Amino acid sequence: MRPRHLLVQIVVTLVVLVGANGGVALLARNSVPRQLLRHCALAEPATDLFLGNSTMAAGFDEAEFTAASPDRRGVNAALGATSPVEHYLIYSRQVRHRGATIHYGFLDTQLTDPTSGDWGTLVGNRAMAYYVDPETAIRFYAPDDPVRAWEMRLVRRVPAFVERQTIWAKVERVRRTLSEVGLPKKDTNRFGRAEDFALLEPTDPTEFAQRCRRVVDDRVPLNGAVAAILQLAAEQGVRAVVIEMPMTQEHRRRFYSTPEWAAYRQYVTALIHDAGGVYLDASDWVGTEGFADHLHLNADGAKVFTRRIAAWSRFRR
């Protein structure tokens, strides 16, 4: 191959890569994390800020909260398909809402699960770790791994890598639509197919109980990002309420009715109290009819949960 031909191929390849990066960056301008951050930035200063994953995103109704407590304003800063690290990144950017009471929702053993995030998992909404505050994200995801830290700093500069799931999600939606042609339409909600969320539940109650027991027996500390949220709230002089989110009766029967879960709840309650927070068990606040799927509240369930949060907060001022 002549040098000139090789040079032309290199130039064409670079043009394609640059074009692909630009296209992905354009498509990702309205990604869900960016929409959420814009919503928080434009909202009136909050008295109450709600954080967590999709259980809180679906569970807290801003309008219902204001209707139940007209003198207060709640902002839903929860984001689906995320981990405590992303929740901390969101919270740390809420200068507009500094001084708001923090309500942090969780399910199962999320409060003590180890921090994990790598090339395969920091996608979709979790990709915000690459562009919201990458150095802070590195502090959690690669505290003692300079190679991984270098990889994160490099990847964040290539939109096609950071937002690669933006394209895949569109392709997957088309694929699923085509797969349902001629078949009954599957139940969906704002987060996706309802049946998919059954896969996020623990599969074995015995293994779940053993996991809870290990946390208590080994005196496992709070997840580092959860501890950071509580620390930041304490530094700002605001109350942090850690909420065991509503779960279906079946989920509570299988996983929360054991002595191991009771011991786990007591253990993390003490950890949260020592960090200056308050533990609130809201797991049985909503009946099964208030759920859209195995984990998420529907609109009616969200209203019930929100009204009860508003009432509980009034009496805890």
Residue pairs with C-beta under 8 A, 6 or more apart in sequence:
17 160
20 160
21 158
21 159
21 160
22 159
24 159
24 160
24 163
24 164
24 166
24 167
25 159
25 163
27 163
27 166
27 167
28 34
28 159
28 162
28 163
28 166
31 125
31 127
31 163
31 166
32 79
32 80
32 125
33 79
33 86
33 125
33 127
33 128
33 132
36 77
36 79
36 90
37 90
37 93
37 132
39 75
40 75
40 77
40 90
40 93
40 94
40 96
40 97
41 96
43 73
43 75
43 96
43 97
44 73
45 73
45 96
45 97
45 100
46 73
46 74
46 75
46 97
46 100
47 72
47 73
47 74
47 100
47 101
48 65
48 72
48 73
48 74
48 75
48 100
48 101
48 103
48 313
49 74
49 75
49 77
49 91
49 94
49 97
49 100
49 101
49 102
49 103
50 56
50 60
50 74
50 75
50 76
50 77
50 78
50 103
50 105
51 77
51 78
51 87
51 90
51 91
51 102
51 103
51 104
51 105
51 229
52 78
52 87
52 104
52 105
52 106
52 243
52 245
53 78
53 79
53 80
53 81
53 82
53 83
53 87
53 105
53 106
53 107
53 110
54 78
54 79
54 80
54 81
54 191
54 295
54 296
55 78
55 105
55 106
55 107
55 245
55 246
55 295
55 296
55 297
56 76
56 78
56 103
56 104
56 105
56 243
56 245
57 76
57 78
57 79
57 80
58 80
58 189
58 190
58 191
58 292
58 296
58 297
58 298
58 302
59 78
59 105
59 245
59 246
59 296
59 297
59 301
59 302
59 305
59 306
60 74
60 76
60 78
60 103
60 105
60 302
60 305
60 306
60 309
61 76
61 299
61 302
61 303
61 305
61 306
62 74
62 75
62 76
64 302
64 303
64 306
64 307
64 310
65 72
65 73
65 74
65 306
65 309
65 310
66 72
66 73
66 74
68 306
68 307
68 310
68 311
69 310
69 313
69 314
72 310
72 313
74 306
75 97
75 100
77 90
77 91
77 94
77 97
78 87
78 105
79 86
79 87
79 90
79 125
79 128
80 125
80 191
81 124
81 125
81 126
81 191
82 125
82 126
82 128
83 115
83 116
83 117
83 126
83 225
84 110
84 115
84 223
84 224
84 225
84 226
84 229
85 115
85 117
85 129
85 137
85 140
85 141
85 225
86 125
86 126
86 128
86 129
87 104
87 225
87 229
88 136
88 140
88 225
88 226
88 228
88 229
88 232
89 128
89 129
89 132
89 133
89 136
89 137
90 132
91 102
91 229
91 232
92 133
92 136
92 232
93 132
93 133
94 100
98 236
99 236
99 237
99 238
100 238
101 238
101 239
101 240
101 241
101 313
102 229
102 233
102 238
102 239
102 240
102 241
103 241
103 243
103 309
104 226
104 229
104 240
104 241
104 242
104 243
105 243
105 245
106 226
106 242
106 243
106 244
106 245
107 244
107 245
107 247
107 295
108 202
108 208
108 255
109 208
109 211
109 212
109 215
109 264
110 223
110 226
111 222
111 223
111 226
111 242
111 268
111 271
111 272
112 215
112 220
112 221
112 222
112 223
112 268
113 223
114 223
115 140
115 141
115 223
115 224
115 225
116 141
117 126
117 129
117 137
117 140
117 141
118 141
118 148
119 151
119 155
122 129
122 130
122 141
123 164
123 165
124 165
124 169
127 162
127 163
127 165
129 137
129 141
129 152
130 137
130 152
130 155
130 156
130 162
131 156
131 162
134 152
134 153
134 156
137 152
138 149
138 152
138 153
140 224
140 225
140 228
141 148
141 152
142 148
142 149
142 152
155 161
155 162
156 162
176 193
180 186
186 193
186 194
186 195
187 193
187 194
187 195
187 293
188 194
189 292
189 293
189 296
189 298
191 197
191 296
194 292
194 293
194 294
195 293
197 293
197 294
197 295
197 296
198 293
198 294
200 294
200 295
201 251
201 255
201 294
201 295
202 208
202 255
205 254
205 255
205 258
208 255
208 261
209 255
209 258
209 260
209 261
210 260
212 258
212 260
212 261
212 263
212 264
213 260
213 263
213 264
214 220
215 264
215 267
216 260
216 263
216 264
216 267
221 227
221 271
222 230
222 268
222 271
222 272
222 275
226 242
227 275
229 240
230 240
230 242
230 272
230 275
230 276
230 277
231 275
233 239
233 240
233 276
233 277
234 240
234 275
234 276
239 277
239 278
240 272
240 275
240 276
240 277
240 278
241 277
241 278
241 279
241 280
241 313
242 268
242 272
242 277
242 278
242 279
242 280
243 280
243 282
243 309
244 265
244 279
244 280
244 281
244 282
244 283
245 282
245 283
246 282
246 283
246 284
246 285
246 286
246 290
246 291
246 297
246 301
246 305
247 256
247 283
247 284
247 295
248 288
248 291
248 294
249 284
249 287
249 288
250 288
251 294
251 295
252 283
252 284
255 261
256 283
265 279
265 281
268 279
269 279
272 278
272 279
273 279
278 316
280 312
282 305
282 308
282 309
285 304
285 305
285 308
286 297
286 301
286 304
286 305
289 300
289 301
290 297
290 298
290 300
290 301
290 302
290 304
290 305
291 297
291 298
291 301
292 298
292 301
297 304
297 305
